[in-house]
Amino acid sequence: MPTLISPLSVAGLTLRNRIAMPPMWSGQAGADGSVTDRIVEYHRVRAAAGCGLITVEHSFVHPGGRHSATQLGLCDDAMIPGLARLAAAITSEGAVACLQISHAGSRASSAVLGRKPVAPSAVRHPGEPDGEVPDELSADGIAEVVRAFGDAAARGRQAGFDAVEIHAAHGFLLSAFLSPLCNRRADDYGGSAERRHLLHLQVAAEVRRRIGPDRAMFVRLGACDELTGGLALDDACRTAAALEGAGADLISVSGGLMGSRPAGREAGYFVPYAAAIKTFVAVPVMVTGGISEAGHADRIVRSGQADVIGIGRAMLNDTAWARKAIEALQ
């Protein structure tokens, strides 16, 4: 029976244990989205503590998909040297290095972009009542997004990351395409769940083409919007299966449009979603969601509800969380 501290093989990679640092925005990137010394150290110290997997915070693939002024960028080759330094710092400490690639969609703002954000439809994000009404992506715009994800993934590979993770959660662009609340399109990208996840499959295919068969491709999937009329778990399960078919090597389960809101929920609030998705896919499933105790994380793995556990806020508060958990469970 696997435990939290058992190794795990994923797409030719070996995680030394099932403890992961999930992608958590640090707000420490340069004004141009470049890697800084602080970002390198932020990830390195948690890798050194014993994490099996470190997923670097979301990096924007296109200038029109930037979420904040202090977000990492991956839309220009000039970013590669800094990212290579970051990947090397993580892998030198024994962890698998993954880079999350993202487009913020309607969660961006004109204050950051200098232009209106884009989304599947001209619908204000339900979780951002003060947000802007975005422009609807054109067919040409969708093709540009697909290319941007592929270009970014190729840069991640060139920088030396072991894996890239496509961000399709938290109300970002791909998450919004999957949600009936944000996607009102009447073309091939709107309507049924299969149409709403068409962009996911196109992005996954392009990413796989650009990184090749010898790099891992993960997807962080928003499993439920937790809003009336929004994405339901059964649609997310079918999307997870389709993404596995498109070459995803791991599904990381998180929240849909509302992310981890509201705060203060019982620890492990996404675990039931992960357990459901595991019945639809054969690849490993990772879960996050307020998990902070080593014993709780270990029980989730032992029970077969998830294969990898992302420790977010607890690891932010204690850089040695992984080391302490390993010692407690040995």
Phi and psi in degrees as a GROMACS rama.xvg file:
@    title "Ramachandran Plot"
@    xaxis  label "Phi"
@    yaxis  label "Psi"
@TYPE xy
-67.9389  151.52  PRO-2
-126.009  178.986  THR-3
-61.5439  -29.7817  LEU-4
-102.308  12.5759  ILE-5
-79.2228  146.574  SER-6
-69.6467  163.023  PRO-7
-143.704  131.799  LEU-8
-95.1809  129.297  SER-9
-137.414  111.985  VAL-10
50.2721  45.1735  ALA-11
85.2425  -4.94501  GLY-12
-98.1772  153.051  LEU-13
-120.681  114.099  THR-14
-82.8518  128.847  LEU-15
-70.1567  -18.0178  ARG-16
-159.363  -178.245  ASN-17
-101.385  19.3998  ARG-18
-89.9924  126.207  ILE-19
-126.609  143.501  ALA-20
-92.2919  114.793  MET-21
-75.6131  166.717  PRO-22
-68.0667  116.434  PRO-23
-129.185  117.639  MET-24
-58.2576  129.696  TRP-25
-102.062  -17.2677  SER-26
67.9812  29.0842  GLY-27
-119.453  9.9628  GLN-28
-73.8736  159.886  ALA-29
-69.5382  168.447  GLY-30
-60.8808  -25.0742  ALA-31
-94.8409  7.53471  ASP-32
86.8825  10.1359  GLY-33
-79.9298  157.002  SER-34
-68.3883  138.102  VAL-35
-115.819  165.448  THR-36
-57.3621  -37.3495  ASP-37
-64.9286  -38.1628  ARG-38
-68.0642  -40.4811  ILE-39
-59.2024  -48.1003  VAL-40
-68.839  -37.2957  GLU-41
-53.5173  -43.0581  TYR-42
-84.1782  -37.7968  HIS-43
-61.9765  -43.3509  ARG-44
-65.3593  -30.9668  VAL-45
-78.4364  -31.0675  ARG-46
-66.3899  -42.2071  ALA-47
-63.5658  -26.3679  ALA-48
-73.1283  -11.7749  ALA-49
119.179  6.36251  GLY-50
-56.6369  143.414  CYS-51
-78.6907  -33.925  GLY-52
-137.097  131.6  LEU-53
-117.82  120.092  ILE-54
-106.256  115.999  THR-55
-70.1864  141.729  VAL-56
-49.1617  153.724  GLU-57
-52.9932  136.276  HIS-58
-123.502  126.586  SER-59
-74.1967  135.432  PHE-60
-90.7449  -13.904  VAL-61
-147.316  141.234  HIS-62
-55.0134  -30.3437  PRO-63
-80.9451  1.62145  GLY-64
-117.919  21.9101  GLY-65
-79.5069  129.896  ARG-66
-85.7999  -38.352  HIS-67
-147.999  164.172  SER-68
-72.9408  -12.7594  ALA-69
-116.521  28.5344  THR-70
-94.0738  145.559  GLN-71
-63.1154  147.073  LEU-72
-117.419  154.008  GLY-73
-145.068  28.3009  LEU-74
-104.122  11.6088  CYS-75
-149.946  142.903  ASP-76
-61.6697  -22.1851  ASP-77
-63.2432  -18.1227  ALA-78
-79.0737  -16.627  MET-79
-62.038  -46.1462  ILE-80
-58.2065  -43.0655  PRO-81
-65.0467  -41.4805  GLY-82
-66.2092  -33.9808  LEU-83
-63.7763  -39.3457  ALA-84
-63.5281  -38.4846  ARG-85
-68.0352  -46.3398  LEU-86
-60.5792  -42.2854  ALA-87
-65.26  -36.5753  ALA-88
-64.0821  -37.2103  ALA-89
-72.3456  -50.3684  ILE-90
-69.0619  -28.0137  THR-91
-65.6606  -20.4486  SER-92
-95.5873  6.42518  GLU-93
93.633  2.34491  GLY-94
-96.1309  155.698  ALA-95
-77.7745  133.47  VAL-96
-104.596  120.952  ALA-97
-121.83  144.086  CYS-98
-119.127  121.73  LEU-99
-84.2624  133.04  GLN-100
-115.525  137.791  ILE-101
-149.368  160.283  SER-102
-133.026  123.805  HIS-103
-73.2472  -19.7841  ALA-104
58.6612  -133.351  GLY-105
-75.1609  -3.52639  SER-106
-84.0924  -2.48388  ARG-107
-81.6534  179.508  ALA-108
-147.513  154.332  SER-109
-66.2032  -23.9131  SER-110
-63.2901  -33.8056  ALA-111
-88.8837  -42.0269  VAL-112
-83.4738  -28.2295  LEU-113
78.3374  12.9428  GLY-114
-162.282  166.91  ARG-115
-66.5316  144.525  LYS-116
-72.4084  166.314  PRO-117
-117.399  159.012  VAL-118
-158.594  174.324  ALA-119
-60.4972  -36.6056  PRO-120
-141.176  164.141  SER-121
-79.8095  67.6255  ALA-122
-129.193  127.448  VAL-123
-62.2783  138.617  ARG-124
-57.9985  125.222  HIS-125
-60.9396  -25.2484  PRO-126
-91.8419  2.24376  GLY-127
-126.709  74.1433  GLU-128
-59.8384  -23.1417  PRO-129
-99.6214  6.83713  ASP-130
-76.0471  172.32  GLY-131
-85.5559  155.89  GLU-132
-80.6376  117.527  VAL-133
-79.0588  168.306  PRO-134
-82.6704  144.294  ASP-135
-74.6538  133.492  GLU-136
-65.7762  132.457  LEU-137
-80.6076  171.693  SER-138
-60.6557  -41.0385  ALA-139
-65.6012  -37.5233  ASP-140
-64.5368  -38.4293  GLY-141
-63.3404  -44.9595  ILE-142
-60.816  -37.1576  ALA-143
-66.5792  -38.6979  GLU-144
-63.2928  -45.0018  VAL-145
-58.6439  -46.276  VAL-146
-61.9699  -39.4937  ARG-147
-64.3234  -41.4404  ALA-148
-62.164  -43.1191  PHE-149
-63.8894  -44.0333  GLY-150
-61.1756  -43.1676  ASP-151
-64.7447  -42.0028  ALA-152
-61.498  -40.9113  ALA-153
-62.4448  -38.519  ALA-154
-66.1189  -39.1413  ARG-155
-61.2641  -41.9054  GLY-156
-61.963  -46.7046  ARG-157
-61.9047  -32.3139  GLN-158
-74.5828  -11.1259  ALA-159
100.61  11.459  GLY-160
-71.3708  143.131  PHE-161
-73.4941  -27.523  ASP-162
-151.184  157.536  ALA-163
-121.043  148.606  VAL-164
-121.778  123.179  GLU-165
-80.5133  125.263  ILE-166
-86.5239  110.088  HIS-167
-128.608  44.8593  ALA-168
-139.578  179.531  ALA-169
60.7999  25.0986  HIS-170
76.9574  6.71169  GLY-171
-69.3067  -178.017  PHE-172
-54.9616  -50.9559  LEU-173
-66.9998  -37.285  LEU-174
-60.3521  -41.586  SER-175
-66.5165  -37.252  ALA-176
-61.5117  -34.0592  PHE-177
-79.3799  -18.011  LEU-178
-90.1282  126.257  SER-179
-61.7495  -20.879  PRO-180
-73.8567  -26.7627  LEU-181
-107.324  -24.84  CYS-182
-102.2  103.57  ASN-183
-112.751  21.3691  ARG-184
-68.4175  151.456  ARG-185
-110.496  7.96137  ALA-186
-99.2027  -158.41  ASP-187
-66.2104  -13.1993  ASP-188
-100.055  5.06054  TYR-189
-131.849  158.903  GLY-190
111.405  -111.738  GLY-191
-68.8547  165.039  SER-192
-59.7002  -36.5863  ALA-193
-64.252  -36.3222  GLU-194
-74.6847  -39.3022  ARG-195
-68.0592  -23.8247  ARG-196
-101.721  12.9143  HIS-197
-59.848  -42.3722  LEU-198
-63.0052  -37.7644  LEU-199
-55.4838  -46.0733  HIS-200
-69.4551  -36.4207  LEU-201
-67.12  -41.3644  GLN-202
-63.9336  -45.4168  VAL-203
-60.806  -42.3529  ALA-204
-63.636  -40.8301  ALA-205
-70.304  -40.4391  GLU-206
-61.9731  -46.0896  VAL-207
-60.9936  -41.1831  ARG-208
-61.3825  -39.5913  ARG-209
-80.9906  -29.1487  ARG-210
-93.5048  -16.0441  ILE-211
81.019  178.149  GLY-212
-79.1355  -10.8118  PRO-213
-101.029  10.9189  ASP-214
-120.708  146.75  ARG-215
-82.3716  145.236  ALA-216
-123.493  118.22  MET-217
-107.746  160.351  PHE-218
-132.641  127.069  VAL-219
-92.8502  113.862  ARG-220
-111.687  125.155  LEU-221
-72.5016  117.834  GLY-222
-89.1245  -18.4501  ALA-223
-165.934  137.161  CYS-224
-76.756  -23.0103  ASP-225
56.4018  35.9067  GLU-226
-135.234  142.502  LEU-227
-56.8412  127.134  THR-228
83.7241  0.210577  GLY-229
-90.9035  -169.469  GLY-230
-59.7648  129.928  LEU-231
-103.402  158.259  ALA-232
-59.2447  -38.3566  LEU-233
-63.3326  -37.2941  ASP-234
-66.7378  -38.6656  ASP-235
-65.3073  -36.8358  ALA-236
-62.4914  -42.9047  CYS-237
-67.3751  -35.8905  ARG-238
-65.2928  -41.6166  THR-239
-59.2862  -43.4671  ALA-240
-63.698  -40.6733  ALA-241
-65.3827  -37.7422  ALA-242
-67.8595  -37.1845  LEU-243
-60.1404  -43.3793  GLU-244
-62.0717  -27.5307  GLY-245
-86.6246  1.55185  ALA-246
110.952  5.45711  GLY-247
-65.1821  134.567  ALA-248
-97.7796  -12.9052  ASP-249
-160.318  140.984  LEU-250
-110.468  121.032  ILE-251
-101.254  115.071  SER-252
-89.7944  129.11  VAL-253
-145.456  -161.181  SER-254
-91.4029  160.698  GLY-255
-84.6459  -127.422  GLY-256
-56.4689  -34.1668  LEU-257
-93.2269  0.931976  MET-258
58.2566  -127.921  GLY-259
-97.1178  9.82067  SER-260
-78.3895  153.066  ARG-261
-77.3874  159.693  PRO-262
-72.9953  162.428  ALA-263
86.798  11.9723  GLY-264
-78.7071  164.539  ARG-265
-63.0179  141.476  GLU-266
-56.2972  141.134  ALA-267
83.3644  29.4502  GLY-268
-67.5414  -18.2907  TYR-269
-96.5234  -1.35185  PHE-270
-60.0832  -43.2177  VAL-271
-59.2454  -33.6689  PRO-272
-67.2111  -43.6564  TYR-273
-62.1835  -42.641  ALA-274
-61.7945  -38.7246  ALA-275
-67.4416  -44.0536  ALA-276
-65.207  -33.4282  ILE-277
-60.257  -26.1906  LYS-278
-76.7414  -10.1576  THR-279
-105.275  -15.0168  PHE-280
-129.449  156.719  VAL-281
-100.47  -17.359  ALA-282
-75.3775  160.349  VAL-283
-60.5193  150.906  PRO-284
-121.598  131.104  VAL-285
-107.436  148.634  MET-286
-138.433  146.063  VAL-287
-122.539  -170.364  THR-288
123.43  64.853  GLY-289
71.8234  16.5351  GLY-290
-80.7002  124.813  ILE-291
-133.31  -10.7834  SER-292
-108.781  134.132  GLU-293
-59.5223  -41.2539  ALA-294
-62.6231  -39.5079  GLY-295
-65.0938  -46.5714  HIS-296
-59.4718  -42.2619  ALA-297
-63.0171  -40.8822  ASP-298
-65.3448  -35.3489  ARG-299
-62.595  -44.2186  ILE-300
-67.0892  -46.6516  VAL-301
-60.4078  -33.8035  ARG-302
-79.4581  -8.48284  SER-303
80.5237  14.2916  GLY-304
-79.7936  -23.5897  GLN-305
-158.249  160.968  ALA-306
-103.952  -26.6902  ASP-307
-135.126  141.504  VAL-308
-117.197  122.315  ILE-309
-89.0791  125.181  GLY-310
-109.029  107.737  ILE-311
-93.541  -88.8039  GLY-312
-59.7528  -37.2884  ARG-313
-62.5887  -35.8538  ALA-314
-77.7089  -27.6997  MET-315
-63.6946  -40.6013  LEU-316
-77.7002  -24.9283  ASN-317
-140.421  101.794  ASP-318
-63.5181  -19.6466  THR-319
-95.6591  13.5349  ALA-320
-53.0332  -45.8845  TRP-321
-62.5087  -45.4815  ALA-322
-60.5341  -42.7509  ARG-323
-65.7867  -38.735  LYS-324
-66.0101  -42.9951  ALA-325
-61.9487  -44.7595  ILE-326
-62.0746  -38.5357  GLU-327
-70.5787  -27.9018  ALA-328
-99.2702  -6.39901  LEU-329
